[in-house]
Amino acid sequence: MRLFRLSLALFAVPLLTATAPAQQAKPAAKAPQARDWRTHVVQTKSGAILTGNPAAKVRLVEYLSYTCPHCAHFVAESKAPLHDDLVRRGQVRVEFRHAVRDPLDMAASLLARCTGPKGFSGATQAIFAAQESWFEQGKTWWQANGARIQEQPELARIKAAASGSGLSALMQKRGMSAGAIDRCFAAPGDLDKLTAMTKAAWAVIQGTPSFTVNGKAVAGSDWAALQPELRAAGAR
């Protein structure tokens, strides 16, 4: 808004006492923009990925597998109401725990985590969105090559599966360099975390996806079952 200063000379009247000019109204201050809590992402000591407001009243734990079709459906269906709304506004904090089912799942998990906490959500969305393609390609590749590579070290086998399935190519399209992909499979640290996390997960769940809300197991395995549990726990 442009403010104009009026010249007092235009209103000068001889022998009259001039009055003080009226104060100009200040522009209204803009309301502070609400924080987007989807950008607050950390990794726990166990390797789980935490996204959202640390003070959120509702704590959701997701047990997911990248080779689980029901997980892919849940991730697509819940993105808008869960992550783009409840997590964004700080109502829900989500903890992603891996429940790895097979070598292709492990390859996808290592690649997603290799993007770091900030890149994990985007990588996960992309991997699930393309699941049908890379999973079918990966199964065909594994049937033809699995026996041949059994004598190789575990990380080498998983890296080969990532390449043979098209997962590595998918990540390269997202901007990950070949050198970065090599580093994802160069050290056993994250593999050990995923192995331990998977063992702990399958000790308490029967299948994927599975959820707990504030420590209580959710009976269903889809968004229709999870949403009312989040509401009942206080997510608005």
KOLRO-160291 format. One line per field, with one value per atom (N, C-alpha, C): atom name; residue number from 1; x, y, z. Coordinates in nm, 3 decimals. Example, Ala and Ser with C-alpha at 12.3 -4.5 7.8 and 13.67 -1.06 7.14 Angstrom:
<pts>
at	N	CA	C	N	CA	C
i	1	1	1	2	2	2
xx	1.319	1.230	1.320	1.285	1.367	1.290
yy	-0.569	-0.450	-0.330	-0.225	-0.106	0.003
zz	0.780	0.780	0.780	0.708	0.714	0.787
</pts>
This chain:
<pts>
at	N	CA	C	N	CA	C	N	CA	C	N	CA	C	N	CA	C	N	CA	C	N	CA	C	N	CA	C	N	CA	C	N	CA	C	N	CA	C	N	CA	C	N	CA	C	N	CA	C	N	CA	C	N	CA	C	N	CA	C	N	CA	C	N	CA	C	N	CA	C	N	CA	C	N	CA	C	N	CA	C	N	CA	C	N	CA	C	N	CA	C	N	CA	C	N	CA	C	N	CA	C	N	CA	C	N	CA	C	N	CA	C	N	CA	C	N	CA	C	N	CA	C	N	CA	C	N	CA	C	N	CA	C	N	CA	C	N	CA	C	N	CA	C	N	CA	C	N	CA	C	N	CA	C	N	CA	C	N	CA	C	N	CA	C	N	CA	C	N	CA	C	N	CA	C	N	CA	C	N	CA	C	N	CA	C	N	CA	C	N	CA	C	N	CA	C	N	CA	C	N	CA	C	N	CA	C	N	CA	C	N	CA	C	N	CA	C	N	CA	C	N	CA	C	N	CA	C	N	CA	C	N	CA	C	N	CA	C	N	CA	C	N	CA	C	N	CA	C	N	CA	C	N	CA	C	N	CA	C	N	CA	C	N	CA	C	N	CA	C	N	CA	C	N	CA	C	N	CA	C	N	CA	C	N	CA	C	N	CA	C	N	CA	C	N	CA	C	N	CA	C	N	CA	C	N	CA	C	N	CA	C	N	CA	C	N	CA	C	N	CA	C	N	CA	C	N	CA	C	N	CA	C	N	CA	C	N	CA	C	N	CA	C	N	CA	C	N	CA	C	N	CA	C	N	CA	C	N	CA	C	N	CA	C	N	CA	C	N	CA	C	N	CA	C	N	CA	C	N	CA	C	N	CA	C	N	CA	C	N	CA	C	N	CA	C	N	CA	C	N	CA	C	N	CA	C	N	CA	C	N	CA	C	N	CA	C	N	CA	C	N	CA	C	N	CA	C	N	CA	C	N	CA	C	N	CA	C	N	CA	C	N	CA	C	N	CA	C	N	CA	C	N	CA	C	N	CA	C	N	CA	C	N	CA	C	N	CA	C	N	CA	C	N	CA	C	N	CA	C	N	CA	C	N	CA	C	N	CA	C	N	CA	C	N	CA	C	N	CA	C	N	CA	C	N	CA	C	N	CA	C	N	CA	C	N	CA	C	N	CA	C	N	CA	C	N	CA	C	N	CA	C	N	CA	C	N	CA	C	N	CA	C	N	CA	C	N	CA	C	N	CA	C	N	CA	C	N	CA	C	N	CA	C	N	CA	C	N	CA	C	N	CA	C	N	CA	C	N	CA	C	N	CA	C	N	CA	C	N	CA	C	N	CA	C	N	CA	C	N	CA	C	N	CA	C	N	CA	C	N	CA	C	N	CA	C	N	CA	C	N	CA	C	N	CA	C	N	CA	C	N	CA	C	N	CA	C	N	CA	C	N	CA	C	N	CA	C	N	CA	C	N	CA	C	N	CA	C	N	CA	C	N	CA	C	N	CA	C	N	CA	C	N	CA	C	N	CA	C	N	CA	C	N	CA	C	N	CA	C	N	CA	C	N	CA	C	N	CA	C	N	CA	C	N	CA	C	N	CA	C	N	CA	C	N	CA	C	N	CA	C	N	CA	C	N	CA	C	N	CA	C	N	CA	C	N	CA	C	N	CA	C	N	CA	C	N	CA	C	N	CA	C	N	CA	C	N	CA	C	N	CA	C	N	CA	C	N	CA	C	N	CA	C	N	CA	C	N	CA	C	N	CA	C	N	CA	C	N	CA	C	N	CA	C	N	CA	C	N	CA	C	N	CA	C	N	CA	C	N	CA	C	N	CA	C	N	CA	C	N	CA	C	N	CA	C
i	1	1	1	2	2	2	3	3	3	4	4	4	5	5	5	6	6	6	7	7	7	8	8	8	9	9	9	10	10	10	11	11	11	12	12	12	13	13	13	14	14	14	15	15	15	16	16	16	17	17	17	18	18	18	19	19	19	20	20	20	21	21	21	22	22	22	23	23	23	24	24	24	25	25	25	26	26	26	27	27	27	28	28	28	29	29	29	30	30	30	31	31	31	32	32	32	33	33	33	34	34	34	35	35	35	36	36	36	37	37	37	38	38	38	39	39	39	40	40	40	41	41	41	42	42	42	43	43	43	44	44	44	45	45	45	46	46	46	47	47	47	48	48	48	49	49	49	50	50	50	51	51	51	52	52	52	53	53	53	54	54	54	55	55	55	56	56	56	57	57	57	58	58	58	59	59	59	60	60	60	61	61	61	62	62	62	63	63	63	64	64	64	65	65	65	66	66	66	67	67	67	68	68	68	69	69	69	70	70	70	71	71	71	72	72	72	73	73	73	74	74	74	75	75	75	76	76	76	77	77	77	78	78	78	79	79	79	80	80	80	81	81	81	82	82	82	83	83	83	84	84	84	85	85	85	86	86	86	87	87	87	88	88	88	89	89	89	90	90	90	91	91	91	92	92	92	93	93	93	94	94	94	95	95	95	96	96	96	97	97	97	98	98	98	99	99	99	100	100	100	101	101	101	102	102	102	103	103	103	104	104	104	105	105	105	106	106	106	107	107	107	108	108	108	109	109	109	110	110	110	111	111	111	112	112	112	113	113	113	114	114	114	115	115	115	116	116	116	117	117	117	118	118	118	119	119	119	120	120	120	121	121	121	122	122	122	123	123	123	124	124	124	125	125	125	126	126	126	127	127	127	128	128	128	129	129	129	130	130	130	131	131	131	132	132	132	133	133	133	134	134	134	135	135	135	136	136	136	137	137	137	138	138	138	139	139	139	140	140	140	141	141	141	142	142	142	143	143	143	144	144	144	145	145	145	146	146	146	147	147	147	148	148	148	149	149	149	150	150	150	151	151	151	152	152	152	153	153	153	154	154	154	155	155	155	156	156	156	157	157	157	158	158	158	159	159	159	160	160	160	161	161	161	162	162	162	163	163	163	164	164	164	165	165	165	166	166	166	167	167	167	168	168	168	169	169	169	170	170	170	171	171	171	172	172	172	173	173	173	174	174	174	175	175	175	176	176	176	177	177	177	178	178	178	179	179	179	180	180	180	181	181	181	182	182	182	183	183	183	184	184	184	185	185	185	186	186	186	187	187	187	188	188	188	189	189	189	190	190	190	191	191	191	192	192	192	193	193	193	194	194	194	195	195	195	196	196	196	197	197	197	198	198	198	199	199	199	200	200	200	201	201	201	202	202	202	203	203	203	204	204	204	205	205	205	206	206	206	207	207	207	208	208	208	209	209	209	210	210	210	211	211	211	212	212	212	213	213	213	214	214	214	215	215	215	216	216	216	217	217	217	218	218	218	219	219	219	220	220	220	221	221	221	222	222	222	223	223	223	224	224	224	225	225	225	226	226	226	227	227	227	228	228	228	229	229	229	230	230	230	231	231	231	232	232	232	233	233	233	234	234	234	235	235	235	236	236	236
xx	0.087	0.000	0.089	0.067	0.153	0.092	0.173	0.127	0.167	0.075	0.102	0.108	0.209	0.224	0.162	0.065	-0.001	0.076	0.094	0.169	0.083	0.138	0.066	0.045	0.129	0.116	-0.019	-0.077	-0.205	-0.318	-0.296	-0.402	-0.369	-0.263	-0.222	-0.325	-0.380	-0.478	-0.420	-0.402	-0.342	-0.423	-0.352	-0.407	-0.482	-0.486	-0.550	-0.444	-0.477	-0.383	-0.387	-0.274	-0.269	-0.287	-0.363	-0.381	-0.278	-0.247	-0.148	-0.200	-0.117	-0.162	-0.200	-0.304	-0.347	-0.239	-0.223	-0.125	-0.173	-0.082	-0.116	-0.125	-0.226	-0.245	-0.133	-0.083	0.021	-0.041	0.027	-0.026	-0.037	-0.143	-0.162	-0.049	0.002	0.110	0.057	0.137	0.098	0.105	0.007	0.007	0.123	0.192	0.305	0.259	0.338	0.302	0.321	0.221	0.227	0.341	0.406	0.519	0.468	0.544	0.515	0.597	0.531	0.603	0.650	0.613	0.665	0.814	0.867	1.010	1.094	1.029	1.103	1.118	1.233	1.257	1.389	1.384	1.505	1.507	1.624	1.639	1.670	1.602	1.627	1.753	1.799	1.917	1.895	1.770	1.740	1.731	1.723	1.715	1.579	1.477	1.344	1.346	1.256	1.247	1.126	1.149	1.043	1.014	0.888	0.847	0.736	0.755	0.648	0.686	0.587	0.602	0.639	0.755	0.792	0.692	0.614	0.515	0.376	0.363	0.231	0.165	0.035	-0.040	-0.054	-0.055	-0.080	0.049	0.088	0.210	0.170	0.196	0.164	0.291	0.291	0.400	0.347	0.419	0.385	0.489	0.444	0.531	0.502	0.600	0.577	0.686	0.648	0.742	0.728	0.841	0.837	0.786	0.786	0.735	0.593	0.527	0.390	0.292	0.209	0.112	0.014	-0.028	-0.121	-0.055	0.077	0.150	0.152	0.175	0.177	0.041	-0.065	-0.200	-0.222	-0.181	-0.199	-0.122	0.003	0.086	0.023	-0.029	-0.092	-0.222	-0.302	-0.431	-0.419	-0.319	-0.308	-0.226	-0.158	-0.067	-0.138	-0.247	-0.315	-0.373	-0.454	-0.513	-0.416	-0.315	-0.222	-0.104	-0.020	0.104	0.080	-0.006	-0.025	-0.119	-0.185	-0.274	-0.232	-0.256	-0.236	-0.089	0.002	0.145	0.190	0.150	0.190	0.151	0.032	-0.018	0.031	0.107	0.163	0.073	-0.034	-0.128	-0.078	-0.005	0.041	0.189	0.260	0.399	0.406	0.474	0.478	0.617	0.621	0.746	0.739	0.829	0.834	0.932	0.881	0.965	0.960	1.076	1.084	1.051	0.973	0.949	0.985	1.114	1.167	1.125	1.085	1.032	1.123	1.209	1.285	1.401	1.492	1.608	1.570	1.465	1.424	1.375	1.306	1.261	1.382	1.482	1.602	1.675	1.680	1.745	1.674	1.540	1.463	1.482	1.487	1.503	1.637	1.742	1.875	1.884	1.825	1.830	1.750	1.632	1.550	1.621	1.681	1.748	1.877	1.934	2.059	2.039	1.915	1.887	1.892	1.904	1.906	1.765	1.750	1.617	1.534	1.597	1.522	1.470	1.543	1.501	1.419	1.406	1.345	1.200	1.121	0.979	0.957	1.028	1.013	1.057	1.168	1.216	1.116	1.061	0.963	0.839	0.790	0.674	0.702	0.821	0.856	0.870	0.931	0.949	0.815	0.726	0.594	0.513	0.523	0.447	0.487	0.615	0.665	0.676	0.617	0.635	0.601	0.491	0.447	0.552	0.616	0.715	0.844	0.907	1.037	1.025	0.912	0.897	0.883	0.806	0.793	0.925	0.995	1.126	1.224	1.217	1.307	1.283	1.157	1.127	1.181	1.162	1.214	1.366	1.428	1.575	1.624	1.558	1.603	1.589	1.482	1.463	1.576	1.624	1.730	1.869	1.888	2.023	2.045	1.939	1.952	2.048	2.035	2.123	2.269	2.292	2.428	2.502	2.432	2.500	2.497	2.452	2.439	2.572	2.681	2.811	2.870	2.809	2.860	2.821	2.895	2.856	2.716	2.649	2.509	2.487	2.570	2.551	2.570	2.661	2.682	2.558	2.495	2.374	2.260	2.248	2.141	2.164	2.289	2.321	2.288	2.319	2.287	2.136	2.061	1.915	1.861	1.921	1.879	1.898	2.008	2.035	1.944	1.933	1.854	1.706	1.655	1.513	1.476	1.576	1.548	1.539	1.556	1.550	1.662	1.781	1.893	1.866	1.811	1.778	1.671	1.575	1.470	1.531	1.625	1.687	1.776	1.841	1.921	1.834	1.714	1.621	1.580	1.587	1.554	1.674	1.787	1.903	2.016	2.003	2.111	2.217	2.341	2.450	2.486	2.556	2.601	2.695	2.779	2.871	2.797	2.690	2.610	2.542	2.494	2.430	2.531	2.651	2.756	2.779	2.781	2.806	2.691	2.571	2.457	2.481	2.561	2.584	2.729	2.799	2.942	2.973	2.885	2.913	2.792	2.815	2.707	2.625	2.658	2.593	2.442	2.392	2.248	2.183	2.253	2.201	2.179	2.274	2.260	2.140	2.121	2.006	1.875	1.869	1.746	1.718	1.821	1.804	1.748	1.804	1.756	1.615	1.586	1.454	1.349	1.387	1.296	1.264	1.366	1.345	1.251	1.271	1.185	1.042	1.030	0.897	0.816	0.877	0.803	0.778	0.839	0.808	0.676	0.626	0.505	0.393	0.420	0.316	0.295	0.178	0.145	0.160	0.157	0.168	0.187	0.201	0.217	0.106	0.059	0.099	0.035	0.104	0.051	0.079	-0.005	0.004	-0.018	0.042	0.005	-0.019	-0.115	-0.145	-0.130	-0.033	0.000	0.020	0.089	0.125	0.020	-0.098	-0.207	-0.214	-0.217	-0.225	-0.359	-0.354	-0.475	-0.520	-0.648	-0.699	-0.690	-0.715	-0.714	-0.579	-0.573	-0.446	-0.460	-0.556	-0.572	-0.611	-0.621	-0.651	-0.789	-0.884	-1.020	-1.021	-0.933	-0.925	-0.841	-0.739	-0.647	-0.705	-0.774	-0.820	-0.904	-1.005	-1.082	-1.000	-0.897	-0.810	-0.729	-0.685	-0.613	-0.705	-0.829	-0.925	-0.957	-0.977	-1.010	-0.897	-0.772	-0.656	-0.633	-0.709	-0.700	-0.656	-0.632	-0.592	-0.714	-0.702	-0.815	-0.776
yy	-0.119	0.000	0.123	0.215	0.333	0.445	0.504	0.613	0.746	0.838	0.968	1.074	1.161	1.272	1.398	1.451	1.571	1.695	1.787	1.910	2.004	2.046	2.139	2.274	2.306	2.436	2.450	2.342	2.347	2.386	2.365	2.390	2.504	2.582	2.691	2.805	2.843	2.953	3.062	3.185	3.291	3.317	3.341	3.382	3.273	3.147	3.037	2.947	2.889	2.799	2.663	2.614	2.484	2.371	2.270	2.152	2.047	1.958	1.854	1.757	1.719	1.625	1.490	1.429	1.298	1.192	1.102	0.996	0.897	0.858	0.761	0.621	0.548	0.412	0.320	0.240	0.145	0.019	-0.040	-0.165	-0.273	-0.349	-0.456	-0.558	-0.602	-0.700	-0.835	-0.902	-1.033	-1.136	-1.224	-1.331	-1.425	-1.469	-1.561	-1.689	-1.736	-1.857	-1.980	-2.067	-2.187	-2.277	-2.343	-2.429	-2.555	-2.598	-2.725	-2.833	-2.915	-3.013	-3.134	-3.143	-3.252	-3.238	-3.119	-3.096	-3.131	-3.165	-3.203	-3.355	-3.401	-3.545	-3.583	-3.685	-3.732	-3.885	-3.939	-4.084	-4.123	-4.226	-4.274	-4.360	-4.394	-4.479	-4.616	-4.662	-4.793	-4.788	-4.666	-4.651	-4.612	-4.607	-4.566	-4.418	-4.381	-4.243	-4.177	-4.066	-3.990	-3.863	-3.842	-3.723	-3.652	-3.522	-3.444	-3.376	-3.317	-3.237	-3.326	-3.303	-3.384	-3.375	-3.266	-3.248	-3.293	-3.358	-3.401	-3.494	-3.475	-3.557	-3.700	-3.718	-3.850	-3.903	-4.022	-4.087	-4.212	-4.208	-4.320	-4.395	-4.526	-4.611	-4.691	-4.683	-4.760	-4.869	-4.991	-5.101	-5.127	-5.098	-5.106	-5.186	-5.243	-5.317	-5.263	-5.238	-5.182	-5.282	-5.410	-5.508	-5.554	-5.482	-5.515	-5.428	-5.487	-5.407	-5.330	-5.390	-5.320	-5.196	-5.204	-5.088	-4.976	-5.012	-4.911	-4.842	-4.919	-4.861	-4.769	-4.812	-4.730	-4.599	-4.605	-4.485	-4.384	-4.433	-4.343	-4.284	-4.367	-4.324	-4.228	-4.248	-4.170	-4.043	-4.024	-3.911	-3.777	-3.753	-3.624	-3.603	-3.696	-3.669	-3.683	-3.770	-3.792	-3.698	-3.712	-3.634	-3.488	-3.467	-3.331	-3.250	-3.314	-3.242	-3.262	-3.380	-3.400	-3.385	-3.443	-3.428	-3.286	-3.229	-3.092	-2.993	-3.008	-2.915	-2.948	-3.056	-3.088	-3.172	-3.228	-3.307	-3.450	-3.504	-3.643	-3.650	-3.731	-3.762	-3.908	-3.932	-4.066	-4.126	-4.250	-4.326	-4.440	-4.437	-4.540	-4.648	-4.771	-4.885	-4.986	-5.029	-5.125	-5.266	-5.338	-5.480	-5.551	-5.572	-5.620	-5.765	-5.793	-5.925	-6.006	-5.940	-6.012	-5.924	-5.978	-5.899	-5.772	-5.775	-5.654	-5.547	-5.589	-5.497	-5.435	-5.516	-5.465	-5.367	-5.396	-5.305	-5.170	-5.173	-5.050	-4.973	-5.045	-4.981	-4.910	-4.977	-4.917	-4.792	-4.798	-4.684	-4.566	-4.593	-4.484	-4.418	-4.496	-4.443	-4.371	-4.410	-4.348	-4.201	-4.160	-4.019	-3.930	-3.992	-3.916	-3.889	-3.848	-3.822	-3.724	-3.619	-3.517	-3.571	-3.664	-3.716	-3.843	-3.898	-4.030	-4.034	-3.937	-3.939	-3.935	-3.847	-3.837	-3.965	-4.022	-4.147	-4.259	-4.265	-4.368	-4.356	-4.234	-4.213	-4.260	-4.228	-4.266	-4.417	-4.482	-4.627	-4.699	-4.655	-4.718	-4.690	-4.568	-4.533	-4.619	-4.657	-4.737	-4.885	-4.926	-5.063	-5.170	-5.157	-5.262	-5.289	-5.182	-5.196	-5.262	-5.202	-5.254	-5.388	-5.414	-5.541	-5.657	-5.638	-5.743	-5.767	-5.659	-5.672	-5.740	-5.705	-5.763	-5.911	-5.953	-6.095	-6.176	-6.124	-6.193	-6.202	-6.091	-6.089	-6.187	-6.190	-6.276	-6.424	-6.460	-6.598	-6.643	-6.551	-6.584	-6.576	-6.498	-6.470	-6.500	-6.525	-6.543	-6.652	-6.768	-6.881	-6.850	-6.779	-6.750	-6.660	-6.571	-6.472	-6.509	-6.629	-6.667	-6.670	-6.692	-6.697	-6.559	-6.456	-6.321	-6.270	-6.171	-6.109	-6.050	-6.042	-6.000	-5.864	-5.767	-5.634	-5.636	-5.718	-5.730	-5.789	-5.888	-5.947	-5.845	-5.767	-5.668	-5.557	-5.517	-5.415	-5.465	-5.592	-5.650	-5.653	-5.684	-5.685	-5.545	-5.445	-5.307	-5.267	-5.309	-5.279	-5.360	-5.491	-5.577	-5.546	-5.493	-5.461	-5.326	-5.242	-5.107	-5.005	-5.050	-4.956	-4.852	-4.896	-4.800	-4.697	-4.741	-4.648	-4.549	-4.597	-4.507	-4.398	-4.436	-4.337	-4.240	-4.291	-4.202	-4.098	-4.136	-4.040	-3.933	-3.967	-3.871	-3.786	-3.806	-3.723	-3.786	-3.914	-3.980	-4.026	-3.994	-4.030	-4.177	-4.229	-4.368	-4.389	-4.290	-4.301	-4.305	-4.225	-4.226	-4.361	-4.418	-4.550	-4.656	-4.647	-4.742	-4.733	-4.611	-4.592	-4.648	-4.654	-4.709	-4.855	-4.924	-5.067	-5.098	-4.995	-5.012	-5.051	-5.022	-5.048	-5.117	-5.203	-5.283	-5.215	-5.093	-5.029	-5.024	-4.970	-4.958	-5.094	-5.184	-5.319	-5.386	-5.367	-5.424	-5.364	-5.231	-5.167	-5.220	-5.234	-5.282	-5.427	-5.506	-5.646	-5.655	-5.575	-5.575	-5.519	-5.412	-5.352	-5.450	-5.520	-5.617	-5.731	-5.780	-5.887	-5.841	-5.719	-5.666	-5.645	-5.601	-5.576	-5.705	-5.808	-5.932	-6.009	-5.964	-6.024	-5.972	-5.857	-5.798	-5.781	-5.799	-5.783	-5.914	-5.924	-6.043	-6.019	-5.894	-5.861	-5.712	-5.672	-5.530	-5.488	-5.363	-5.265	-5.294	-5.255	-5.262	-5.128	-5.096	-4.965	-4.976	-4.883	-4.857	-4.707	-4.671	-4.531	-4.511	-4.430	-4.408	-4.540	-4.632	-4.760	-4.868	-4.835	-4.932	-4.984	-5.116	-5.175	-5.144	-5.113	-5.087	-5.218	-5.247	-5.376	-5.390	-5.283	-5.291	-5.260	-5.270	-5.249	-5.153	-5.060	-4.961	-4.827	-4.725	-4.591	-4.584	-4.658	-4.657	-4.704	-4.797	-4.845	-4.752	-4.692	-4.609	-4.472	-4.411	-4.273	-4.254	-4.337	-4.316	-4.334	-4.418	-4.435	-4.308	-4.243	-4.115	-4.008	-4.004	-3.906	-3.930	-4.057	-4.091	-4.054	-4.057	-4.025	-3.874	-3.795	-3.651	-3.574	-3.640	-3.569	-3.499	-3.373	-3.293	-3.220
zz	0.000	0.000	0.000	-0.098	-0.107	-0.023	0.063	0.149	0.086	0.084	0.023	0.132	0.124	0.218	0.157	0.221	0.170	0.213	0.121	0.150	0.234	0.348	0.435	0.369	0.269	0.202	0.134	0.090	0.021	0.114	0.245	0.341	0.437	0.403	0.492	0.485	0.600	0.606	0.698	0.648	0.730	0.856	0.964	1.092	1.166	1.108	1.177	1.238	1.353	1.418	1.349	1.306	1.237	1.337	1.299	1.384	1.347	1.442	1.417	1.312	1.218	1.115	1.177	1.120	1.171	1.145	1.240	1.224	1.119	1.034	0.930	0.990	0.946	0.996	0.949	1.038	1.002	0.942	0.843	0.787	0.895	0.887	0.985	0.973	1.088	1.087	1.038	0.958	0.908	1.020	1.021	1.120	1.092	1.198	1.176	1.108	1.014	0.941	1.030	1.029	1.111	1.064	1.158	1.123	1.054	0.955	0.888	0.957	1.040	1.121	1.039	0.912	0.829	0.808	0.827	0.806	0.928	1.039	1.160	1.161	1.114	1.097	1.165	1.250	1.318	1.315	1.338	1.346	1.490	1.539	1.674	1.677	1.796	1.809	1.747	1.750	1.691	1.540	1.485	1.340	1.288	1.373	1.329	1.289	1.199	1.152	1.214	1.286	1.352	1.274	1.240	1.166	1.240	1.265	1.325	1.455	1.516	1.638	1.758	1.821	1.938	2.052	2.056	2.163	2.122	2.008	1.961	2.062	2.079	2.174	2.126	1.995	1.936	1.874	1.917	1.866	1.787	1.659	1.571	1.535	1.549	1.501	1.383	1.271	1.151	1.130	1.109	1.069	0.921	0.835	0.691	0.622	0.508	0.423	0.280	0.215	0.080	-0.024	0.005	-0.091	-0.056	0.032	0.074	-0.005	-0.092	-0.170	-0.082	0.029	0.118	0.180	0.203	0.256	0.152	0.026	-0.080	-0.089	-0.077	-0.082	0.038	0.155	0.275	0.263	0.219	0.208	0.112	-0.002	-0.098	-0.043	0.022	0.073	0.190	0.275	0.398	0.384	0.272	0.259	0.285	0.217	0.232	0.373	0.424	0.557	0.673	0.659	0.771	0.764	0.663	0.659	0.619	0.518	0.469	0.557	0.653	0.743	0.890	0.944	1.088	1.129	1.052	1.084	1.059	0.947	0.913	1.023	1.079	1.181	1.322	1.337	1.468	1.555	1.498	1.576	1.601	1.505	1.511	1.480	1.557	1.525	1.481	1.368	1.308	1.324	1.366	1.375	1.273	1.178	1.073	1.118	1.136	1.169	1.054	1.011	0.902	0.953	0.874	0.898	0.767	0.748	0.619	0.595	0.471	0.438	0.345	0.268	0.165	0.118	0.034	-0.010	-0.085	-0.165	-0.237	-0.140	-0.039	0.066	0.137	0.166	0.231	0.141	0.012	-0.083	-0.084	-0.090	-0.090	0.041	0.152	0.283	0.293	0.250	0.258	0.169	0.051	-0.040	0.017	0.070	0.126	0.243	0.329	0.447	0.410	0.297	0.253	0.214	0.191	0.159	0.282	0.402	0.525	0.575	0.701	0.757	0.674	0.621	0.547	0.415	0.354	0.224	0.233	0.354	0.370	0.324	0.363	0.329	0.178	0.109	-0.036	-0.105	-0.059	-0.118	-0.094	0.026	0.059	-0.029	-0.047	-0.133	-0.275	-0.325	-0.462	-0.478	-0.380	-0.386	-0.383	-0.295	-0.289	-0.416	-0.469	-0.589	-0.708	-0.715	-0.827	-0.792	-0.681	-0.631	-0.733	-0.801	-0.894	-1.001	-1.049	-1.155	-1.106	-1.003	-0.961	-0.890	-0.825	-0.754	-0.853	-0.957	-1.059	-1.129	-1.164	-1.228	-1.133	-1.006	-0.908	-0.885	-0.882	-0.865	-0.983	-1.103	-1.221	-1.217	-1.179	-1.171	-1.064	-0.949	-0.839	-0.876	-0.943	-0.986	-1.079	-1.161	-1.256	-1.197	-1.091	-1.042	-0.893	-0.820	-0.676	-0.636	-0.699	-0.663	-0.696	-0.806	-0.851	-0.754	-0.685	-0.600	-0.452	-0.419	-0.279	-0.204	-0.274	-0.208	-0.183	-0.237	-0.216	-0.078	-0.026	0.103	0.094	0.209	0.210	0.146	0.178	0.120	-0.031	-0.080	-0.224	-0.291	-0.228	-0.282	-0.286	-0.179	-0.173	-0.275	-0.292	-0.392	-0.532	-0.560	-0.690	-0.711	-0.606	-0.616	-0.641	-0.579	-0.601	-0.747	-0.805	-0.945	-1.038	-1.012	-1.099	-1.098	-0.988	-0.977	-1.037	-1.059	-1.105	-0.993	-0.870	-0.757	-0.764	-0.799	-0.808	-0.917	-1.029	-1.137	-1.093	-1.015	-0.963	-0.877	-0.791	-0.705	-0.782	-0.887	-0.970	-1.039	-1.080	-1.140	-1.041	-0.913	-0.808	-0.767	-0.832	-0.807	-0.729	-0.689	-0.617	-0.716	-0.691	-0.781	-0.767	-0.868	-0.863	-0.744	-0.717	-0.604	-0.472	-0.459	-0.336	-0.318	-0.427	-0.420	-0.377	-0.429	-0.386	-0.236	-0.184	-0.041	0.045	-0.012	0.063	0.100	0.019	0.040	0.077	0.126	0.152	0.295	0.390	0.531	0.594	0.691	0.748	0.857	0.893	1.006	0.994	0.882	0.866	0.843	0.779	0.761	0.897	0.987	1.122	1.195	1.182	1.246	1.190	1.058	0.994	1.033	1.044	1.083	1.225	1.316	1.454	1.464	1.389	1.391	1.337	1.231	1.172	1.268	1.336	1.434	1.544	1.593	1.698	1.647	1.522	1.465	1.454	1.396	1.374	1.503	1.611	1.742	1.798	1.743	1.799	1.697	1.567	1.466	1.391	1.327	1.249	1.099	1.058	0.916	0.898	0.773	0.741	0.646	0.659	0.760	0.895	1.001	1.137	1.205	1.304	1.369	1.520	1.591	1.729	1.743	1.827	1.855	2.005	2.042	2.184	2.257	2.189	2.249	2.238	2.186	2.174	2.031	2.015	1.882	1.817	1.687	1.609	1.546	1.555	1.507	1.356	1.283	1.136	1.076	0.942	0.873	0.756	0.765	0.659	0.719	0.633	0.681	0.745	0.691	0.747	0.891	0.926	1.064	1.150	1.092	1.171	1.203	1.109	1.129	1.255	1.280	1.405	1.532	1.527	1.644	1.670	1.563	1.578	1.635	1.585	1.636	1.783	1.817	1.956	2.050	1.998	2.081	2.094	2.016	2.030	1.908	1.795	1.672	1.614	1.588	1.535	1.407
</pts>
